[in-house]
Amino acid sequence: MSQLKDKTAIVTGGAGGIGSATCRRLAADGAKVAVFDMNLEAAEKVAADIRAAGGQAAAFRCDITDRAAVDAAVAGAEAQLGPVNVLVNNAGWDVFKPFVKTAPAEWDKLIAINLVGALHMLHAVLPGMAERQSGHIVNVASDAARGGSSGEAVYSACKGGLVALSKTLAREHARHNINVNVVCPGPTDTALLAGVVEGARDPAKLIEAFKSAIPMGRLGQPDDLARAIAFFASDDAAFITGQVLSVSGGLTMHG
């Protein structure tokens, strides 16, 4: 319970499947959680559930593609909960199509949410962490960044960029005692996955194909990811930085 006691954590996409599970786990570990999401009503529900369970949390509407909105939300979170100790860049969006059937407007949206949004958050939070000489950053990428994924070309490119960005920031900020690590989900039972497979010819068959490809024989659950994120956010990971961890039931086993 004391791993993150009195630490302030921001989780983007905090009202979604992985995001809400992460918010609850960090709060259970003692963190004061800022639930960032475009859907303020859903974020408020997550924060209210945390408070009802005895934790500390507040909800903030934040469009991570809008730098002014990011700055305002971060300032609001720090005013209410204190300086940010942990940042979890979890917000994401995907569209499941062969690359040649996608349109530039879709590329723009994918890049804005999956890469530029994380850049905005990092640029807003890192200076304060560096000044305080302390911080944990967990960027949620995807195993699509490591092994590719048919139908997710631009999404994979964004997540690959996030992995490369994380490694560079880990090098730049190690002297500030800031850890930057990456968690890569495999297929995970969330609304995002459900939305992605809707575009497939046979969604049920695609889900079964995912399960069959995973050695552990099931889709990931949000709590599977939340546990890994909580580890990287804690002092148990104090000497770990620039690392990429797949949480995929063995679907990918990169060295």
C-alpha positions in Angstrom: 0.0 0.0 0.0 2.9 2.4 0.7 4.8 1.9 -2.6 3.4 5.2 -4.0 2.3 6.9 -0.8 1.9 10.6 -1.3 3.1 10.4 -4.9 1.0 12.2 -7.6 0.4 10.2 -10.8 -1.2 11.3 -14.0 -2.8 8.6 -16.2 -3.9 9.7 -19.7 -6.9 7.8 -21.2 -7.7 7.1 -17.5 -11.3 6.3 -18.1 -10.6 3.5 -20.6 -10.0 -0.2 -19.9 -6.2 -0.2 -19.2 -6.3 3.4 -18.0 -9.0 2.8 -15.4 -7.4 -0.4 -14.2 -4.1 1.5 -13.9 -5.7 4.4 -12.0 -7.2 2.0 -9.5 -4.0 0.1 -9.0 -1.9 3.2 -8.5 -4.4 4.5 -6.0 -4.4 1.2 -4.2 -0.6 1.5 -4.0 -1.0 4.9 -2.3 -0.8 7.4 -5.2 -2.9 10.5 -5.6 -4.3 9.9 -9.1 -5.2 12.5 -11.7 -7.5 10.7 -14.2 -7.0 12.5 -17.6 -9.5 11.7 -20.3 -11.5 13.4 -23.1 -14.7 12.0 -21.4 -14.9 13.9 -18.2 -18.0 12.1 -17.0 -16.3 8.7 -17.3 -13.1 10.1 -15.7 -15.2 11.4 -12.8 -16.7 7.9 -12.3 -13.2 6.4 -12.1 -12.1 9.0 -9.6 -15.3 8.6 -7.5 -14.8 4.8 -7.4 -11.2 5.4 -6.1 -12.3 7.8 -3.5 -15.1 5.5 -2.4 -12.5 2.8 -1.9 -10.5 5.1 0.4 -8.0 6.4 -2.2 -7.3 9.9 -3.5 -8.2 10.9 -7.1 -9.5 13.7 -9.2 -10.7 13.8 -12.8 -9.6 16.2 -15.5 -10.8 16.6 -19.1 -7.8 16.6 -21.3 -7.4 16.5 -25.1 -3.8 15.4 -25.3 -3.6 16.6 -29.0 -4.1 20.2 -27.8 -1.0 21.5 -26.0 -2.8 24.4 -24.3 -5.3 21.9 -22.9 -2.5 19.7 -21.7 -0.8 22.5 -19.9 -4.0 23.6 -18.3 -4.9 20.0 -17.1 -1.3 19.4 -15.7 -1.5 22.8 -13.9 -4.9 21.8 -12.4 -3.7 18.4 -11.3 -0.6 19.8 -9.6 -2.7 22.5 -7.9 -5.1 19.9 -6.5 -2.8 16.9 -5.9 0.8 18.2 -5.9 3.8 18.0 -8.2 3.7 15.1 -10.7 5.9 12.2 -9.7 4.5 9.6 -12.1 3.3 10.0 -15.7 1.5 7.1 -17.5 1.0 7.9 -21.2 -1.8 5.4 -21.9 -4.2 7.2 -24.2 -4.5 5.7 -27.6 -6.6 5.2 -30.7 -6.5 2.8 -33.6 -8.2 1.9 -36.9 -7.9 -1.6 -38.3 -7.4 -1.4 -42.1 -4.7 -2.3 -44.7 -2.4 0.7 -45.1 -3.4 1.3 -48.7 -7.1 1.6 -47.7 -6.4 4.2 -45.0 -6.6 8.0 -45.7 -4.3 10.9 -44.7 -7.0 12.2 -42.3 -6.8 8.9 -40.4 -3.0 9.1 -40.4 -3.2 12.6 -38.9 -5.6 11.4 -36.1 -3.5 8.3 -35.4 -0.3 10.4 -35.1 -1.9 13.2 -33.1 -3.3 10.8 -30.4 -0.7 8.1 -30.3 2.6 10.1 -30.7 2.0 13.8 -30.6 -0.2 13.5 -27.5 2.5 11.7 -25.6 5.0 14.4 -26.7 2.7 17.1 -25.3 2.4 15.3 -22.0 6.1 14.6 -21.7 7.1 18.2 -22.6 4.7 19.5 -20.0 5.8 17.2 -17.2 9.5 16.6 -17.7 10.9 20.0 -16.7 9.3 19.8 -13.2 10.5 16.3 -12.7 14.0 17.3 -13.8 14.0 20.2 -11.4 12.9 18.0 -8.5 15.4 15.3 -9.6 12.9 12.6 -9.5 10.2 10.9 -11.6 8.8 7.8 -13.2 7.4 7.8 -16.7 5.6 4.8 -18.2 4.7 5.0 -21.9 2.2 2.4 -23.1 3.1 1.4 -26.6 2.1 -1.9 -28.3 3.7 -5.2 -29.4 2.7 -3.9 -32.9 5.7 -1.6 -32.5 8.0 -4.6 -32.0 6.7 -7.2 -34.4 4.4 -5.4 -36.7 0.7 -6.0 -37.1 -1.3 -6.4 -40.3 -4.0 -3.7 -40.5 -2.2 -1.4 -38.1 0.6 0.2 -40.1 0.4 3.8 -38.9 -0.5 2.8 -35.4 2.5 0.6 -35.4 4.7 3.4 -36.7 3.4 5.7 -33.9 4.1 3.1 -31.2 7.5 2.3 -32.6 8.2 6.1 -32.4 7.1 6.1 -28.8 9.5 3.2 -28.0 12.4 5.1 -29.6 11.4 8.4 -27.9 11.3 6.6 -24.5 14.8 5.2 -24.9 16.2 8.6 -25.9 14.5 10.4 -23.0 15.7 7.6 -20.6 19.3 8.5 -21.7 18.7 12.3 -21.5 17.1 12.2 -18.0 18.9 9.4 -16.2 21.1 12.2 -14.6 17.9 13.7 -13.2 16.9 10.4 -11.6 14.0 10.0 -13.9 13.1 6.5 -15.2 11.4 6.2 -18.6 10.1 2.7 -19.5 7.7 1.2 -21.9 4.9 -1.4 -21.5 3.7 -3.1 -24.7 0.3 -4.7 -24.5 -0.5 -7.6 -26.8 -4.2 -8.1 -27.7 -6.1 -6.9 -24.6 -9.8 -7.2 -23.8 -10.7 -3.5 -24.0 -13.2 -1.3 -25.8 -10.4 -0.2 -28.1 -9.8 -3.8 -29.2 -13.5 -4.3 -29.7 -13.7 -1.2 -31.8 -10.7 -2.4 -33.9 -12.1 -5.8 -34.7 -15.4 -4.4 -35.7 -13.7 -3.4 -38.9 -12.7 -7.0 -39.7 -14.6 -9.3 -42.0 -15.4 -11.7 -39.1 -14.7 -10.1 -35.7 -15.4 -13.2 -33.7 -13.0 -15.3 -35.8 -10.4 -12.6 -35.4 -10.7 -12.7 -31.6 -10.3 -16.5 -31.6 -7.3 -16.1 -33.9 -5.7 -13.8 -31.3 -6.4 -16.2 -28.5 -5.0 -19.2 -30.5 -1.8 -17.2 -31.2 -1.2 -16.4 -27.6 0.6 -19.2 -25.8 -1.3 -18.6 -22.6 -4.5 -19.1 -24.5 -6.4 -15.9 -23.6 -6.6 -12.2 -24.3 -4.8 -9.9 -21.9 -7.0 -8.2 -19.2 -6.6 -4.6 -18.2 -5.3 -5.6 -14.7 -2.5 -7.6 -16.4 -1.2 -4.3 -17.8 -1.9 -2.3 -14.7 0.4 -4.5 -12.6 3.3 -4.0 -15.0 2.7 -0.3 -15.2 2.5 -0.1 -11.4 5.9 -1.9 -11.1 7.6 0.6 -13.5 6.0 3.5 -11.5 7.4 2.3 -8.2 10.8 2.5 -6.6 11.1 -1.3 -7.2 12.1 -0.2 -10.7 14.5 2.5 -9.5 17.5 1.1 -11.4 15.5 0.2 -14.5 15.2 2.7 -17.4 14.9 2.6 -21.2 13.4 -0.9 -21.1 10.5 -2.3 -23.1 8.3 -5.0 -21.5 5.8 -7.0 -23.5 2.7 -8.0 -21.5 1.2 -10.4 -24.1 0.8 -13.9 -22.7 3.9 -14.9 -24.7 2.6 -13.7 -28.0 5.9 -11.9 -28.5 9.2 -13.0 -26.9 11.7 -10.4 -27.9 15.2 -10.6 -26.5 
